[in-house]
Amino acid sequence: MNHDASVEQQILATIDKWVERELRPIAREYDQADEYPTDLVEQMKELGLFGATISEEYGGLGLSASTYARIVSRICEVWMAPSGIFNSHLIMASCVERGGTQAQKEHFLPKFASGELRGGIGLTEPDAGSDLQGIRLAAKKDGDDYLLNGTKTWISNGIKGNCLAVLTKTDPSASPPHRGMSLFVCEKGDGFSVGKKLKKLGYRSIDSAELIFEDFRVSADNLVGGEEGRGFQQVAGGLELGRINIAARGAGMAKGATKMALHYAMERKTFGKAIAEHQAIQLKLAEMSTRAAAAELLVSQAAAKYDHQERCDLEAGQAKFFASEAAVQNSLDAMRVFGGYSYSPEYEIERFYRDAPLLCIGEGTNEIQRMIIAKQMVARAS
Ligand SMILES: Cc1cc2nc3c(=O)[nH]c(=O)nc-3n(C[C@H](O)[C@H](O)[C@H](O)COP(=O)(O)OP(=O)(O)OC[C@H]3O[C@@H](n4cnc5c(N)ncnc54)[C@H](O)[C@@H]3O)c2cc1C
């Protein structure tokens, strides 16, 4: 893992330049058209983003969660959707790196790092999201393979990606149910198809899909960890990084909305002065900047714990909960500052307002986060 501060600064400087040169100029147009940013994906491959948190021995950049979080925040300060193209991909990679067999790590991680295999995680089903133990997608042993049957929904990168870590039920009668859950790395092929592309309020340009598995044959070699019944824990482990990533997105969006509001408030004049000089607007700006700064600190705290391989479900939950709510509130406050122009697609703030609520839903809703936080509080105090 790379902890060298000067290396981090170089990487962040490269990301900043890329964001300004490639991302900012196209964000509004691509979002409005819900167009997939193919060129950006190629650039992300060159930047090494598909291997950002994968260890160097497997061809990744081996970045710490702290550096990774800063990269994510800087992208999301401008446009949140592109971060989703490599974020859920890296959760898949984290599940394999933490829970996979040596052979699986050697086979998959270099391909994930280069972007040759690219995708995300398939957990949610039409009838099960928060309650993952209620999933139904079945994986049945058939010789040296498994046959997968069922449906996943809301899967990010489900159309443009070619690979997915799929959470299944290998033993539907297991008690408790999580003991009957297993994770498979599935490369697209016969029997693994896109049901439909899903339309969305925000988070456009990145594909979200319903995916259908019909007698999809996957080798037992792709069962993460090589043993049935570990899928739920493997996913929970991967989601720690996922929550830090969502928190980093929230902190970035909260900061981006604040910057936009400040800039606008200094330009826009009413009653003979810039609206930034009206106390009502100043109060909003102060609250927004404080929220954004607090979100950034919570993200740093959670990422540092993760990097020190300490248990961080409480810290990652707090960061995810607070930073995502900060993104929503700051987007709404910025809309107020922009007045009527907030409603115009000519300005970027309406996209923030549509994108931010997803952060309160993904990687465990904020209701679930609060339960995780409280359970950990009790456990740590006992
Ligand atoms: C744009 C987008 C992209 C996504 N990408 C992915 C992806 O790549 N992979 C993937 O697997 N999933 C993905 N999801 C799905 C997402 O993870 C789920 O929507 C989320 O986990 C919530 O599940 P649900 O929608 O089934 O809501 P439900 O679980 O039905 O929850 C509905 C409401 O009830 C609340 N609730 C549920 N249980 C409790 C409880 N015990 N106590 C209190 N409140 C509770 C929830 O907080 C929520 O407010 C994505 C979703 C969206 C919208």
PDBQT file of the ligand as one rigid body, heavy atoms in Angstrom, charges set to zero:
ROOT
HETATM    1  C1  LIG A 401     -28.947   4.345  -9.056  1.00  0.00    +0.000 C 
HETATM    2  C2  LIG A 401     -28.818   3.127  -8.198  1.00  0.00    +0.000 A 
HETATM    3  C3  LIG A 401     -27.683   2.318  -8.346  1.00  0.00    +0.000 A 
HETATM    4  C4  LIG A 401     -27.578   1.138  -7.589  1.00  0.00    +0.000 A 
HETATM    5  N1  LIG A 401     -26.503   0.306  -7.811  1.00  0.00    +0.000 NA
HETATM    6  C5  LIG A 401     -26.498  -0.927  -7.228  1.00  0.00    +0.000 A 
HETATM    7  C6  LIG A 401     -25.479  -1.884  -7.558  1.00  0.00    +0.000 A 
HETATM    8  O1  LIG A 401     -24.557  -1.614  -8.330  1.00  0.00    +0.000 OA
HETATM    9  N2  LIG A 401     -25.552  -3.121  -6.998  1.00  0.00    +0.000 N 
HETATM   10  C7  LIG A 401     -26.547  -3.471  -6.137  1.00  0.00    +0.000 A 
HETATM   11  O2  LIG A 401     -26.570  -4.607  -5.692  1.00  0.00    +0.000 OA
HETATM   12  N3  LIG A 401     -27.526  -2.592  -5.806  1.00  0.00    +0.000 NA
HETATM   13  C8  LIG A 401     -27.522  -1.329  -6.337  1.00  0.00    +0.000 A 
HETATM   14  N4  LIG A 401     -28.528  -0.431  -6.014  1.00  0.00    +0.000 N 
HETATM   15  C9  LIG A 401     -29.585  -0.847  -5.096  1.00  0.00    +0.000 C 
HETATM   16  C10 LIG A 401     -29.456  -0.231  -3.694  1.00  0.00    +0.000 C 
HETATM   17  O3  LIG A 401     -28.343  -0.763  -3.042  1.00  0.00    +0.000 OA
HETATM   18  C11 LIG A 401     -30.771  -0.531  -2.959  1.00  0.00    +0.000 C 
HETATM   19  O4  LIG A 401     -31.768   0.260  -3.571  1.00  0.00    +0.000 OA
HETATM   20  C12 LIG A 401     -30.665  -0.210  -1.476  1.00  0.00    +0.000 C 
HETATM   21  O5  LIG A 401     -29.842  -1.156  -0.832  1.00  0.00    +0.000 OA
HETATM   22  C13 LIG A 401     -32.032  -0.201  -0.783  1.00  0.00    +0.000 C 
HETATM   23  O6  LIG A 401     -32.747  -1.352  -1.060  1.00  0.00    +0.000 OA
HETATM   24  P1  LIG A 401     -34.267  -1.261  -1.582  1.00  0.00    +0.000 P 
HETATM   25  O7  LIG A 401     -34.289  -0.288  -2.711  1.00  0.00    +0.000 OA
HETATM   26  O8  LIG A 401     -34.724  -2.641  -1.845  1.00  0.00    +0.000 OA
HETATM   27  O9  LIG A 401     -35.056  -0.605  -0.402  1.00  0.00    +0.000 OA
HETATM   28  P2  LIG A 401     -35.742  -1.400   0.821  1.00  0.00    +0.000 P 
HETATM   29  O10 LIG A 401     -34.774  -2.326   1.421  1.00  0.00    +0.000 OA
HETATM   30  O11 LIG A 401     -37.040  -1.956   0.350  1.00  0.00    +0.000 OA
HETATM   31  O12 LIG A 401     -36.006  -0.205   1.808  1.00  0.00    +0.000 OA
HETATM   32  C14 LIG A 401     -37.092   0.716   1.653  1.00  0.00    +0.000 C 
HETATM   33  C15 LIG A 401     -37.057   1.701   2.838  1.00  0.00    +0.000 C 
HETATM   34  O13 LIG A 401     -37.221   0.991   4.068  1.00  0.00    +0.000 OA
HETATM   35  C16 LIG A 401     -36.113   1.266   4.919  1.00  0.00    +0.000 C 
HETATM   36  N5  LIG A 401     -35.796   0.071   5.697  1.00  0.00    +0.000 N 
HETATM   37  C17 LIG A 401     -35.585  -1.188   5.231  1.00  0.00    +0.000 A 
HETATM   38  N6  LIG A 401     -35.332  -2.031   6.243  1.00  0.00    +0.000 NA
HETATM   39  C18 LIG A 401     -35.367  -1.294   7.383  1.00  0.00    +0.000 A 
HETATM   40  C19 LIG A 401     -35.158  -1.573   8.756  1.00  0.00    +0.000 A 
HETATM   41  N7  LIG A 401     -34.834  -2.799   9.189  1.00  0.00    +0.000 N 
HETATM   42  N8  LIG A 401     -35.309  -0.569   9.655  1.00  0.00    +0.000 NA
HETATM   43  C20 LIG A 401     -35.577   0.688   9.238  1.00  0.00    +0.000 A 
HETATM   44  N9  LIG A 401     -35.782   1.034   7.954  1.00  0.00    +0.000 NA
HETATM   45  C21 LIG A 401     -35.664   0.048   7.033  1.00  0.00    +0.000 A 
HETATM   46  C22 LIG A 401     -34.988   1.669   3.992  1.00  0.00    +0.000 C 
HETATM   47  O14 LIG A 401     -34.006   2.433   4.674  1.00  0.00    +0.000 OA
HETATM   48  C23 LIG A 401     -35.739   2.464   2.951  1.00  0.00    +0.000 C 
HETATM   49  O15 LIG A 401     -35.963   3.743   3.467  1.00  0.00    +0.000 OA
HETATM   50  C24 LIG A 401     -28.604   0.785  -6.683  1.00  0.00    +0.000 A 
HETATM   51  C25 LIG A 401     -29.715   1.627  -6.522  1.00  0.00    +0.000 A 
HETATM   52  C26 LIG A 401     -29.830   2.770  -7.264  1.00  0.00    +0.000 A 
HETATM   53  C27 LIG A 401     -31.056   3.630  -7.098  1.00  0.00    +0.000 C 
ENDROOT
TORSDOF 0
